Amino acid sequence: MWIEHKGRLIQAKDISRHRYKTYLKEDVLTELKMLAATHNTEIGYLLENGVYHLLQHDTLALQKHPRCAKKEFRTTMDAELFAALSERAASLRVPKNRLIEEAVQYIDVSTLKHKDYRYRIETR
């Protein structure tokens, strides 16, 4: 992100973001790549959107899925949202990874962040 300060632009790290690593099924990752390309956004923003909407539901029914090949994926998420995800995962006694994969079904494309969101200019 960029900060406008005294008429000058200063590049700054967004401290409200939490960096994390997860493992996603290859077919889910492929689906997210296509969805991101279609809606001009990033995979991380898609996952963040899905997690946000997943946490809005009071009850959650997790389906059992067979094990399959997974790929490592690193991205960032809003720190408060990640903390809420961690709390929900602990209360359900499931790994965060499982909730992140489940969140793909809750993505709402009408409220996605644009691909260039990280290059926004804020004033102080």
N, C-alpha and C positions, 0 to 999 in steps of 0.2 A: 504494500500500500504506500501511497505517497501522502505527505503532510505538507500543506501550504503554510509556511511560517514566515512572516514579514516579507511577503512578496516572492519568496523562493520556495522551490519544491525540494523536500528532503525525503529520501527513501527510508522507510522504517519497517521493522518487523511487527506484524500484527500479533500482539501478546495475548489476544483473546482466543488464539488457535492452539489446539493440542495436537501434536504429531503422534501418530500411532501406526502400528503394523498389524495387518490382519491377513488371513488366508481365505481366499474365495475360490469356489469351484470354477473350473475353466469355462464352462458354458455360461455361468452367471457373469463372469468377467467379460466374455465376448458380448453378451447381451447389453451390459452396461456401456461398453465401448460404442456399440451401435446407437444406443439411446443418447449418449453424450454427443455424438457426432450429429445426430438428427436435431437435437435441441440446442446446439451451440453452447455446451456447458462442459464441465469436467466430471470425471467419475466420482471424485471426492465430494462434489456438491450434490450429486445424485444420492450418494450414500447418506450424507448429512440430512438431506430432505427426507429420505425414507426413515431414518432413525427418529427424526423429529415427529413424524406422523405415527410411527410405531409406538412411541412413548405416550401419545395422546390417548391410546386405547387402554382401558382399565384391565380388561382380561385379554389373555394372549394364549392361543392354542398352538403349540409347537408340534409340527409333524415330524415323525422319525424319517430320516433319509439315509439311504445306504452310503457308505464311505466311497469317495471317489477322489480322483486327482485334484489337488488344489494348488494354486499359485499364490506366492507372497505378493502383497500389495501394500504400499506405504502411501499415506496421505495425511491430511489434517482435518480436524473437526473443531467446531466451537467447544471451548473448554468446559463450559457449563453443561452443554448437551452431552459431552463425553462422560462427565461425572454422573449425570442422571442415567446414562446408559449403564455405567458401572454399577450403580445402585440397583437398577432393575435386574441386571444379570445376577447380582449377588442374592437378591430376594427370590429369584426364580431358580437359583442354583444351576445356572447354565453358563457356559463361557460367553464372553462378549462377542466372540467370533460368530456364534450361532445367532445371536440377535441381529448382528450386522447383516448376515446373509438373509435373515427373515425380513429385514427392513426393505429389501429390494422390492418386495410385493406392495409396499406402502408408499412408493415414490409418487408424488403429485407433480406432474410436469408443468402445471400452471403456476407454481410458486417457486420455480428453480432460480438459482443465482446464475447470472450470465458468466460466460467464460472469462471475460475481462474484469470480473469483480475484484480480483486481487490487485489490479492496477488502479483502483479508485483513488480519488484525491479527497482528503479530508482537511478541513481548516481548523486551526487552533488559535 
